Amino acid sequence: MGRYDTSVTRPRATEGLVPASDHQFWVTELGRAPLPPYDYSNGLTCVVGPAEAVVFTGVSSGYVEVRVDVRGSAPAEFDAAGWDDIVEISIEAGAKPLTVLGNMAWATVDFPNLASAGAGHYRMRVHARDRDARIDLVAEPPYEQYLIVAWPAPLGPPVTLRNTDRFGASYRAAARMRRSSGPPVHRPKPPPTQ
């Protein structure tokens, strides 16, 4: 069999509540922590390193609803109805299971392994809705919903399929400003005047 085992044809899906903190939750291996710097350019998600991705939440902290749908191949159909932002990214999985974790590496739901065919490259389509409902607040009860669809696929660039919420727009604008301003410039302080 080739690098990707496409015999996994039956979708495996699980949903549950995931604790968000600092406007994020993670897709990673247990025991790993995706640390900054983060790429905010698509406003929804980014890969930080091998087996490390971050999903950005509108709420500062609290629980968000997450559904994970693991596939053996790319979904035949694409339905954007009801979702505010949708972005596809590629992630490289290692030998350990790739799962959804709350920031601080909390595993609150027994999500299926997103790396369904073992170590290798995967595509993740991340959907978000209702991130504008409680921007910067604590989610009590959960207001935001996410869907992560994952399947084996060669590496590819991030692709924004939909971006309509204000929260994602603020992250995209901040990323543009950061890129246009260039690296920080060190200016020595002038000597004190007598």
N, C-alpha and C positions, 0 to 999 in steps of 0.2 A: 504494500500500500504506500502511497505517496506521503509527502510531509503532512498533509492535512487529512484526517480521517473524516470523510463526508458520509460515513455510514450512520452518523447521528442525525437522523432525519426528523424524529419526533421532537417538537418543541418542548422544552422544560421550563416552566414558569413558576415563580413564587413571588408573593408580595408581602410587604410588612412595613413597619415603622422603623425608621433609621434616625438616630440622633445626629442632628447637624450642629456644628459649632464653628464659630468664626466664619460664617457664610459658606460652609462647605461640608460635604461628605466625600468618601473616597471609594475608589475601585482599586483594590490592591491585594497583596497576599497578607495573611495574618502575620502580625509582628512587624510590618513595614509601615512607614509613615512618609507620605509624599510631602516633602518640605519645599518651601519657596526657593527660588523665584517661580512664580506661576505666569503662564501666558493667558492673559484675559482677552485676547483679540477676538474670539468668537462669542464671548459673554456667557458661555454655558459650561464648558469643560476643557480640560487640557491634559496632555500626557506630561508627566514630570520626569519620568525615567522608565526603565524596564519594569513592567508589572506595577506601575504607579500612575494613576490618573485621579484628577480632582473634579468634582461636579460642584458648581457654584450655586448656592441657595440664596433666595431673597431674604429669608429670615436669618437673623444673627445666630440664634440658637433655638433648640427645641426639636421636635420630631417632624419628619417629612415622610410622606407615603412614597414607597419605591416598589416598582414591579420590575422583576428581571425575567427576561425571555431569552433562553439559550437555544440557539439553532445550530444545525449541522451545516447550513449554507445560508446565503443571503436570503432574506424574505422575498417572496415572489411579488408581493404587493407592498405599496407604501401609502399609508394613510396619515396625512397631517392634520386631519380634522380634530379640533378640540385642543391642539397643542400650540403653545405660544412660541417656543423655541425648540429647534431640532438641529443637532449637530452630529456628524459622524467623525470619529477619530479612529486611528489604529493604535493598538497596544501590543506589546510583546509580553507573552506570559512565560514564566519560568516553570520549574518543576512543581511548585506548590500551587494549590487551588487559588484562583483569582476570584475575589468575592467583593461584595459591597460592605463597607464598614463605616461606622460613624467616625468623625474626627476624634481622635484619641484611641483609634483602633478597637472600638467597641463592636463586637459581633452580636447584634441583638436578634437577628433573623437568620435561620439556616437557609441562606440563598444557595442556589446551585452554583457549581463551579462555572464561571463564565468561559474558562478555557476548556471547553468540552472535548477537544481532541488532544489535550496535553500541551506540553511546551510548544510554543510557536507564535505566529502572528494572528491577530484577531481584529475584526472591525467591530466597533461599538457605536450604535445609533442611540444617542441620548436625547430624550424628549423631556420637556418641562412645561408645566402650566401653573398658573396662580402664584408666580414668584412676586408679583406686584401687590398681593393682598396684604402682606405684613412686612414690608421692607424694613430691615434693621431691627425688627422686634423679635420677641420670643414667641415661638409658635405653640400656642396652647388653646385649643387643640390644633392638630396639624392642618395646614391650609394648602401646602404645596404638594404637587404630585409629579412623579418622575417615572419614566419607562426607559429601561436600558435593554436594548436588543443586541445580542452578541453572537458572532459566527466566525469560524475560521476564514481568514482572507489574507492575501499579501498586504504588506505595508502600503499605505497611501496617505496623501495629505489630508488634513482636516477639511471637511466640506460642510458649510452651513446650508441647511435645507430650509430653515425658517427662522426668522428672528423678529419677533413682534413685541416682546415685553419691554417695559421701561427699565427694569433692573438690568437685563442683559445689555440694553443700549448704553447704560451708564458705564458698565465695564468695558464695552467696546470703545467708547469715547475716551475713557481714561487710558486705555492701551494705545490709542492713536496719539494722544497728547504726549505720552511717555516716549513713543518712537520719534515724534517730530522734535522733541526738545533735545534729543541726543544724550550722551552720557553726562553725568554731573561734572561741572567744572570747578576745580579748586582755585579759589581766589584767596591769597594770603591777606590777613588783616593788615591795614595800614598801621604804622607805628603810632603810639599815642602822642598827641600833641602836648607840648609843654605849656 
